[in-house]
Amino acid sequence: MQLSEQEIIRREKLGKLRELGINPYPANLFPVDHTSKQVKDAFEEGKKVIVAGRVMSTRIQGKASFASLQDSEGRVQIYINRDELCPGEDKTLYNEVFKKLVDLGDFIGVEGELFTTQVGEKSIRATNFTLLSKTLRPLPLPKTDAEGNLHDGFTDPELRYRQRYVDLVVNPQVKEVFVKRTKLFNAMRNFFNTAGYMEVETPVLQSIPGGAAARPFITHHNSLDIPLYMRIANELYLKRLIVGGFDGVYEFSKNFRNEGMDRTHNPEFTAMEIYVAYKDYNWMMEFTENLLEHCAVAVNGTADATFGEHHVSFKAPYARVTMTDAIIKYTGFDISGKSEKEIFEAAKSMGIAVDETMGKGKLIDEIFGEKCEGNFIQPTFITDYPKEMSPLCKEHRDNPDLTERFELMVCGKEVANAYSELNDPIDQRERFEAQLKLSERGDDEATQFIDNDFLRALEYGMPPTSGLGIGMDRLIMFLTNNASIQEVLFFPQMRPEKKAVEVELSAEEKGIIEILKANENAMPLNLLKVKADLSGKKWDAAMKSLSKHALVKVAVNGEDKIVEHIG
């Protein structure tokens, strides 16, 4: 493994710590009794506290120094005076350990007393400090210049998603998204529990991937010698529990779909599904709008949210528009009573890409998705879907061509999907068989399996039931104003790195490379040195390292020396 100069230096410091008899990775607990937030919120002059965290900045001033310590709740300033830290003759802990062997990013524990500095900052006067963990890689810490401009920010999305652990340290605002994500789950769970519904767990490995139309991930069970599928939905198992006698069940489930990846789709995602006996989709619409208003307030303190250029209100009630009326409004075409051929030709005339594998339901779905979906910005229930689009949904009580289904649209995207659930086992079998025929025609989104055990469960009787599914990742995107799903997942799926990173550049080295790139990869050495604005020691170290790793070379052109970027 080829190490950067900074990594070599840190390993040398690691050795020096051990020579001094200091374990850089101690096993015993450190008795933290305050967080940075608690220090500031319950501040009392002279109060004794014990804190711990990462060293994020230092100002060494001879016999006294300041450091900024970052923990899970923010930062607090530490003041370290040599003679107070080391009251005896041995000043090693300050002179050698703190000043020379502690780096930015290291974890330390500090015992001390609270005091207010002359400029009014609440701080801790250290009486002792303990090294808790030595870091071997330098953090990519951003810097702010005299004009307030940020430099060397850790902003590259691919690096941030691959190294979320670094992202969370150096971009603390990212953490707030995930705090809000947890608030969303807690708020939704509390809403269901208060209503008397029960949280359950269902299988992730399934013998038949059912409950949705999607391409599954396939694995193999060695002991049973059978193929198994990562679940694409948990719907059919939750309905089995309604058959078994539960009045209301819900689950936050990890689902897996072996399909495309983009800014709004990840192959592993989180969905919430809830099923309530003796209810229908009209009841579920009211339940859903009250649920989402409750969640928005719990997450943001208000029912209002901002998503890009849109201001969205999650305050109930929400508008209701039938799918037929939506398509008429935005295309002028009425799908009512039309044959598959007529809808195919209409879609084609609208410029929508269609092919012979598409059945009636898929064609209608394409028309709605292309021409209508993006128009619904405020939360809107799209209701009464054609039967061909909803193989698990009950036939509409007033129109046998439709189903009692709704989807909730927000900012042109589906957030929730709900049905009056189909509980007629004969009708359900016929719907499954129709889907199977579409699959055989080449429709890769049609159901490819018939779950006979689920049909058997329905034959034992399922009461009238309404079910709701919500995409949790997409919902938190709207509540935190993030257009990319990767921003709300701690560890989104990424392509494998093309190659291992051989050299990790320091901030100074990166700065020199950026200046060269901005000047066609070459410029006079004297001018480069001025633009880099580094101390002599840092300049020499950076240029030495870049030359060592063959990233730059210095050529003589007459009386001038020219630095070229060759990496």
Secondary structure by P-SEA (a helix, b strand, c coil): ccccaaaaaaaaaaaaaaaacccccccccccccccaaaaaaaccccccbbbbbbbcbbbbccccbbbbbbcccbbbbbbbbccccccccccccccccccccccccbbbbbbbbbbbcccccccccccccccccccccccbbbbbccccccccccccaaaaaacaaaaaaacaaaaaaaaaaaaaaaaaaaaaaaacccccccccccccccccbbbbbbbbbccccbbbbccccaaaaaaaaaaacccbbbbbccccccccccccccccbbbbbbbbccccaaaaaaaaaaaaaaaaaaaccccccccccbbbbcccbbbbbcaaaaaaaccccccccccaaaaaaaaaaacccccccccaaaaaaaaaaaccccccccccccccccccccccccccccccccccbbbbbcccccccccccccccaaaaaaaaaaaaaaaaacccccccccaaaaaaaaaaccccbbbbbbaaaaaaaaaaccccccccccccccccccccccccccaaaaaaaaaaaaacccccaaaaaaaacccaaaaaaaaaaaaaaccbbbbbcccbbbbbbcc
